[in-house]
């Protein structure tokens, strides 16, 4: 039999927003995973892609396997996905697993649902490369900050009353419509919110740059005088403006929740949910798509009309965006992050130092395993030989295969496993 469990060498994306050199968790994982890799101190290491996406198909590190990449291997051995997954996702791995190291903000964006993705892809294939939806979930590795979903209306109204520059961009009529919308009429609230956000995002460039400069000047003066600028969300405004001066995205902080995750906490981003990661390191899993509709904090292609049309304008507190992990009833060392979509699930596996032998159990889905800390020797009847596992190791595990870990680290192990539980 050809090996069905094997190590991967994964693709790094050097996007400009990434943390540089060994400040980046991505760079640290890559460096420990492969000692031959040279980390460049002034290059951003933004994302590590673990999967079969054509722009970052993982290389197989096993010279007994004729196929070079994971995508080629799965195409030749589709049964490795597991029967249900293979049928549901037409013989493709349904998820892309990543590590992100964020230094400066990512663009304000949302991902389309399947229906919209098909339409955008048909009309503008150069900007929307495939017809799939792209829900995603991020789990913090270090304290992680992002914006996600619309704030409760009372918070937005409070900013409209305390930030005259914001009110000027939205206009008195739209601002009053939101102020008057009552919580007993959620559709009225969403409609008013849509008008306000669309007015902001479509405002004339010269006008919003003037307003933004006035706002930045005012908050800088207040901060210099030691005043509290929280009523204008001053600290975040100055930070984003220093990263993307003159960008309309700076004003989205008055509409979107600021979500702070501690290591191990997760946030799930469904279709049409506006979001922007701001800072920190996380593991992320998403449906295998590259469709992103952007509207600010970016030099990339911006599609404001589509974004404003598609967004989910349902206000909710930031706490509602945090997804808790559930301890597995079958194994106390496993914590499940199971989002409301079928495409992916993540397991966090924490093995204490007292455990010297641990079984990574078989499941009816292919999975990708990432070692964050600890060392072990892995053995599997489906692997060609023993596998040395350490920080940064990535393994592909075919459906219905298990791995025995013989632990050798004094402080236990932390692993993440991405899979598809249908």
C-alpha positions as CSV (number, residue, x, y, z in Angstrom):
1,X,0.0,0.0,0.0
2,X,1.2,3.6,-0.6
3,X,1.6,5.6,2.6
4,X,-1.7,7.3,3.6
5,X,-0.3,9.4,6.4
6,X,2.7,11.7,5.5
7,X,4.4,15.0,6.4
8,X,3.8,18.1,4.3
9,X,5.9,21.1,3.4
10,X,3.5,24.1,3.3
11,X,3.4,27.3,1.3
12,X,4.1,30.7,3.0
13,X,2.4,33.9,1.7
14,X,4.4,37.1,2.2
15,X,1.6,39.6,2.2
16,X,2.6,43.1,3.3
17,X,0.3,43.1,6.4
18,X,2.2,40.1,8.0
19,X,4.6,40.2,10.9
20,X,8.2,40.4,9.8
21,X,11.0,37.9,10.4
22,X,10.9,35.8,13.6
23,X,8.3,38.1,15.2
24,X,5.9,36.1,13.0
25,X,4.3,32.9,14.4
26,X,4.2,31.7,10.8
27,X,8.0,32.2,10.4
28,X,8.7,30.5,13.8
29,X,6.6,27.5,12.9
30,X,8.3,27.2,9.4
31,X,11.7,27.6,11.0
32,X,11.2,24.9,13.6
33,X,9.4,22.7,11.1
34,X,12.3,22.7,8.6
35,X,15.7,23.7,10.0
36,X,17.0,24.3,6.5
37,X,14.7,27.2,5.9
38,X,16.3,30.7,6.2
39,X,14.0,33.3,7.7
40,X,14.6,36.8,6.2
41,X,14.5,39.3,9.1
42,X,12.8,42.1,7.1
43,X,10.3,40.0,5.1
44,X,6.6,39.7,6.2
45,X,5.5,36.1,6.9
46,X,1.8,36.5,6.8
47,X,0.1,33.2,6.1
48,X,1.0,29.5,6.1
49,X,-1.4,27.5,3.8
50,X,-2.0,23.9,4.7
51,X,-4.1,22.3,2.0
52,X,-4.6,21.9,-1.8
53,X,-5.5,25.4,-3.0
54,X,-4.0,26.0,-6.4
55,X,-2.1,29.1,-5.2
56,X,-0.5,27.2,-2.4
57,X,-0.7,23.4,-2.8
58,X,1.3,21.7,-0.1
59,X,4.3,19.6,-1.1
60,X,4.6,16.0,0.1
61,X,7.7,15.2,2.2
62,X,8.0,11.5,1.5
63,X,10.1,10.4,-1.4
64,X,8.2,7.0,-1.7
65,X,5.1,8.9,-2.9
66,X,5.3,9.7,-6.7
67,X,2.9,12.7,-6.5
68,X,4.6,16.0,-5.7
69,X,1.7,17.8,-4.1
70,X,-1.2,17.0,-1.8
71,X,-3.7,18.2,-4.5
72,X,-2.2,15.7,-7.0
73,X,-2.2,12.9,-4.4
74,X,-5.9,13.4,-3.4
75,X,-6.9,13.6,-7.1
76,X,-5.3,10.2,-7.6
77,X,-6.5,8.8,-4.3
78,X,-9.9,10.4,-3.6
79,X,-11.0,7.6,-1.3
80,X,-8.6,9.1,1.3
81,X,-11.1,11.9,1.9
82,X,-13.6,9.5,3.4
83,X,-16.7,8.3,1.6
84,X,-19.1,11.0,2.8
85,X,-16.6,13.9,2.2
86,X,-15.6,12.6,-1.2
87,X,-19.3,12.5,-2.3
88,X,-20.3,15.8,-0.7
89,X,-17.4,17.8,-2.1
90,X,-16.8,16.1,-5.5
91,X,-13.5,14.5,-4.6
92,X,-11.9,17.7,-3.3
93,X,-10.5,18.5,0.2
94,X,-13.3,20.9,1.3
95,X,-11.2,23.2,3.5
96,X,-8.0,25.2,3.6
97,X,-6.2,25.3,6.9
98,X,-3.9,28.3,7.7
99,X,-1.8,30.1,10.3
100,X,-1.9,33.9,10.1
101,X,0.5,36.4,11.7
102,X,-1.1,39.9,11.5
103,X,0.9,43.0,12.1
104,X,-1.2,45.7,10.4
105,X,-4.9,45.5,9.6
106,X,-6.3,43.4,6.8
107,X,-8.9,44.9,4.5
108,X,-12.5,45.4,5.6
109,X,-14.1,42.5,3.7
110,X,-16.8,40.0,3.5
111,X,-17.1,36.6,1.8
112,X,-20.1,35.8,-0.5
113,X,-22.6,33.0,0.0
114,X,-22.7,30.3,-2.7
115,X,-25.4,32.0,-4.7
116,X,-23.6,35.4,-4.9
117,X,-20.2,33.7,-5.4
118,X,-21.5,31.9,-8.5
119,X,-22.9,35.2,-9.9
120,X,-19.7,37.3,-9.1
121,X,-17.5,34.6,-10.6
122,X,-19.5,34.5,-13.8
123,X,-19.4,38.3,-14.2
124,X,-15.9,39.2,-12.9
125,X,-13.7,36.1,-12.9
126,X,-10.5,38.2,-12.7
127,X,-11.6,39.4,-9.2
128,X,-13.7,36.5,-8.0
129,X,-11.7,33.4,-9.0
130,X,-14.1,30.6,-8.0
131,X,-17.8,29.9,-7.4
132,X,-17.6,28.7,-3.8
133,X,-18.7,30.4,-0.5
134,X,-16.0,31.1,2.0
135,X,-17.1,30.9,5.7
136,X,-14.1,30.9,8.0
137,X,-13.1,30.5,11.6
138,X,-10.1,31.9,13.4
139,X,-8.7,30.5,16.7
140,X,-6.2,32.7,18.6
141,X,-2.7,31.5,19.2
142,X,-1.7,34.8,20.8
143,X,-4.0,37.6,22.0
144,X,-5.9,38.4,18.8
145,X,-7.9,41.4,17.7
146,X,-10.3,41.8,14.8
147,X,-13.4,43.7,13.8
148,X,-16.4,41.6,13.1
149,X,-20.1,42.2,12.4
150,X,-22.2,45.3,13.1
151,X,-22.2,46.7,16.6
152,X,-25.4,47.0,18.7
153,X,-27.3,50.1,17.4
154,X,-26.9,52.1,20.6
155,X,-23.1,52.0,20.2
156,X,-23.3,53.2,16.6
157,X,-25.8,56.0,17.6
158,X,-23.5,57.0,20.4
159,X,-20.6,57.4,17.9
160,X,-22.9,59.4,15.5
161,X,-23.5,61.8,18.4
162,X,-19.9,62.0,19.5
163,X,-18.1,62.1,16.2
164,X,-19.3,65.0,14.1
165,X,-17.0,64.1,11.2
166,X,-18.7,60.7,11.0
167,X,-22.2,62.3,11.1
168,X,-21.2,64.7,8.3
169,X,-20.3,61.8,6.0
170,X,-23.5,59.9,6.7
171,X,-25.7,63.0,6.5
172,X,-28.4,64.1,8.9
173,X,-31.3,62.3,7.3
174,X,-29.7,58.8,7.5
175,X,-28.3,59.5,11.0
176,X,-31.7,60.4,12.3
177,X,-33.3,57.4,10.7
178,X,-31.0,55.1,12.6
179,X,-31.5,57.1,15.9
180,X,-35.3,56.7,15.5
181,X,-35.2,53.0,14.5
182,X,-36.6,51.0,17.5
183,X,-35.4,47.6,18.8
184,X,-39.0,46.3,18.3
185,X,-38.5,46.6,14.5
186,X,-35.4,44.6,13.5
187,X,-36.0,45.0,9.8
188,X,-36.3,48.8,10.2
189,X,-33.0,48.8,12.2
190,X,-31.3,46.7,9.4
191,X,-32.6,49.0,6.7
192,X,-31.4,52.2,8.5
193,X,-28.1,50.6,9.2
194,X,-27.7,49.6,5.5
195,X,-28.4,53.3,4.5
196,X,-25.9,54.7,7.0
197,X,-23.1,52.3,6.1
198,X,-23.7,52.6,2.3
199,X,-23.7,56.4,2.6
200,X,-20.3,56.2,4.5
201,X,-18.7,53.8,2.0
202,X,-19.9,55.7,-1.1
203,X,-18.9,59.2,0.2
204,X,-16.9,61.4,-2.2
205,X,-13.1,60.8,-1.8
206,X,-12.1,64.4,-1.3
207,X,-14.9,64.9,1.3
208,X,-14.1,61.9,3.4
209,X,-10.4,62.6,3.4
210,X,-11.1,66.1,4.7
211,X,-13.4,64.8,7.4
212,X,-10.9,62.0,8.3
213,X,-8.0,64.6,8.6
214,X,-10.2,66.8,10.8
215,X,-11.0,63.8,13.0
216,X,-7.4,62.6,13.3
217,X,-6.3,66.2,14.1
218,X,-9.0,66.6,16.8
219,X,-8.3,63.2,18.4
220,X,-4.5,63.7,18.3
221,X,-4.9,67.1,20.1
222,X,-7.3,65.6,22.7
223,X,-4.9,62.7,23.3
224,X,-1.9,65.1,23.7
225,X,-3.9,67.0,26.3
226,X,-4.4,63.7,28.2
227,X,-8.2,63.6,27.5
228,X,-10.2,60.4,27.3
229,X,-10.9,59.8,23.5
230,X,-12.8,56.6,24.0
231,X,-16.2,58.2,23.0
232,X,-14.6,58.7,19.5
233,X,-12.8,55.3,19.6
234,X,-9.7,57.4,19.4
235,X,-6.9,54.9,20.0
236,X,-8.0,52.5,17.3
237,X,-8.7,55.4,14.8
238,X,-5.1,56.7,15.2
239,X,-3.6,53.3,14.9
240,X,-5.5,52.4,11.6
241,X,-4.9,55.9,10.2
242,X,-1.2,55.5,10.7
243,X,-1.4,52.2,8.8
244,X,-3.7,53.3,6.0
245,X,-3.8,57.2,6.0
246,X,-6.7,58.6,4.1
247,X,-8.5,55.3,3.8
248,X,-12.3,55.1,4.2
249,X,-11.8,51.9,6.2
250,X,-10.8,54.0,9.2
251,X,-14.4,55.0,9.7
252,X,-15.7,51.4,9.8
253,X,-14.5,51.2,13.4
254,X,-17.7,53.1,14.4
255,X,-19.9,50.4,12.8
256,X,-18.1,47.1,13.5
257,X,-17.5,45.3,16.7
258,X,-14.0,45.1,18.1
259,X,-13.5,41.5,19.1
260,X,-10.6,40.5,21.3
261,X,-9.7,36.8,21.6
262,X,-7.5,35.2,24.2
263,X,-5.4,32.1,23.0
264,X,-7.8,29.2,22.4
265,X,-10.9,31.5,21.8
266,X,-12.4,31.5,18.3
267,X,-14.5,33.6,16.1
268,X,-16.7,32.3,13.2
269,X,-17.3,34.5,10.2
270,X,-20.3,33.4,8.2
271,X,-21.1,34.5,4.7
272,X,-21.8,38.3,4.3
273,X,-20.3,39.1,7.7
274,X,-18.2,42.3,7.5
275,X,-14.8,41.8,9.2
276,X,-11.1,42.9,9.3
277,X,-8.4,41.2,11.3
278,X,-6.3,43.8,13.1
279,X,-3.4,42.2,15.0
280,X,-2.1,38.9,16.4
281,X,-1.6,35.3,15.5
282,X,-4.2,32.6,14.8
283,X,-4.9,29.4,13.1
284,X,-7.7,29.7,10.6
285,X,-9.8,27.3,8.6
286,X,-12.1,28.2,5.7
287,X,-13.9,26.7,2.8
288,X,-11.6,26.3,-0.1
289,X,-12.2,29.6,-1.9
290,X,-10.5,32.8,-2.6
291,X,-13.5,35.0,-2.9
292,X,-13.2,38.2,-1.0
293,X,-15.2,41.4,-1.5
294,X,-13.2,44.3,-0.2
295,X,-14.0,47.9,0.7
296,X,-11.2,49.6,2.7
297,X,-7.9,49.3,4.5
298,X,-6.4,47.9,1.4
299,X,-4.5,48.8,-1.8
300,X,-6.3,45.9,-3.6
301,X,-9.4,45.9,-5.8
302,X,-12.3,47.5,-4.0
303,X,-15.9,46.7,-4.8
304,X,-18.0,49.0,-2.5
305,X,-21.3,48.5,-4.3
306,X,-21.2,44.7,-4.0
307,X,-20.1,44.8,-0.4
308,X,-22.8,47.2,0.7
309,X,-25.4,45.2,-1.1
310,X,-24.4,41.8,0.3
311,X,-23.7,42.5,4.0
312,X,-25.6,41.0,6.9
313,X,-26.9,44.2,8.6
314,X,-28.0,42.5,11.9
315,X,-26.5,44.2,14.9
316,X,-25.1,42.1,17.7
317,X,-22.7,42.5,20.6
318,X,-19.0,41.4,20.1
319,X,-19.5,38.6,22.6
320,X,-21.9,37.0,20.2
321,X,-19.1,36.6,17.7
322,X,-17.0,34.4,20.0
323,X,-17.3,30.6,19.4
324,X,-16.5,28.5,22.5
325,X,-14.8,25.1,22.2
326,X,-16.6,22.1,23.5
327,X,-14.6,19.4,25.3
328,X,-15.1,16.1,23.4
329,X,-17.2,13.6,25.4
330,X,-15.0,10.8,23.9
331,X,-11.6,12.2,24.8
332,X,-10.9,14.9,27.5
333,X,-7.8,16.0,25.7
334,X,-9.8,17.1,22.6
335,X,-11.7,20.4,22.3
336,X,-14.0,20.8,19.3
337,X,-14.7,24.0,17.4
338,X,-17.7,23.1,15.4
339,X,-19.1,26.0,13.4
340,X,-22.6,26.1,11.7
341,X,-21.3,25.0,8.3
342,X,-20.5,21.5,7.1
343,X,-17.2,22.3,5.4
344,X,-14.9,22.2,8.4
345,X,-14.3,21.6,12.1
346,X,-11.1,22.1,14.1
347,X,-10.0,20.1,17.1
348,X,-7.5,21.5,19.6
349,X,-5.6,18.6,21.2
350,X,-3.9,19.3,24.5
351,X,-1.8,16.4,25.8
352,X,-0.4,16.9,29.3
353,X,3.2,16.0,30.2
354,X,2.0,13.0,32.3
355,X,0.7,11.3,29.1
356,X,3.5,9.4,27.3
357,X,1.5,7.5,24.7
358,X,-1.5,9.1,22.9
359,X,-3.6,7.9,20.0
360,X,-4.7,10.4,17.4
361,X,-7.9,8.6,16.6
362,X,-9.2,7.6,13.1
363,X,-12.2,9.5,11.7
364,X,-14.3,9.3,8.5
365,X,-12.6,12.3,7.1
366,X,-9.2,13.3,5.8
367,X,-7.5,15.7,8.2
368,X,-4.5,18.0,8.5
369,X,-2.5,18.0,11.8
370,X,-0.4,20.9,12.9
371,X,2.0,20.8,15.9
372,X,2.2,24.0,17.9
373,X,4.3,22.8,20.8
374,X,5.9,19.6,22.0
375,X,7.8,16.7,20.4
376,X,6.8,13.1,19.7
377,X,7.5,10.2,17.5
378,X,4.5,9.2,15.4
379,X,3.8,5.7,14.2
380,X,1.0,4.6,12.0
381,X,0.2,1.4,10.0
382,X,-0.5,3.8,7.1
383,X,2.9,5.6,7.3
384,X,6.0,4.4,5.5
385,X,8.2,4.8,8.6
386,X,8.3,6.6,12.0
387,X,7.6,10.3,11.8
388,X,9.4,12.8,14.0
389,X,6.9,15.4,15.2
390,X,7.9,18.8,16.6
391,X,6.8,22.4,16.6
392,X,5.9,23.3,13.0
393,X,5.3,19.8,11.8
394,X,2.3,19.3,9.5
395,X,0.8,15.9,8.7
396,X,-1.8,14.8,6.2
397,X,-3.9,12.0,7.7
398,X,-6.2,10.0,5.4
399,X,-9.7,9.1,6.5
400,X,-9.9,6.0,8.8
401,X,-6.2,6.1,9.8
402,X,-4.8,6.7,13.3
403,X,-1.4,7.8,14.6
404,X,0.2,6.7,17.9
405,X,2.2,9.5,19.4
406,X,5.1,8.6,21.7
407,X,5.7,11.8,23.6
408,X,9.1,13.0,24.5
409,X,8.6,16.6,25.6
410,X,8.6,17.6,29.3
411,X,5.7,20.1,28.8
412,X,3.2,18.0,26.8
413,X,1.9,18.8,23.4
414,X,-0.5,21.2,21.7
415,X,-1.9,20.3,18.2
416,X,-4.7,21.5,16.0
417,X,-6.5,19.1,13.6
418,X,-8.7,20.4,10.8
419,X,-11.2,18.0,9.4
420,X,-14.7,17.7,8.0
421,X,-17.4,16.2,10.2
422,X,-20.4,15.4,8.0
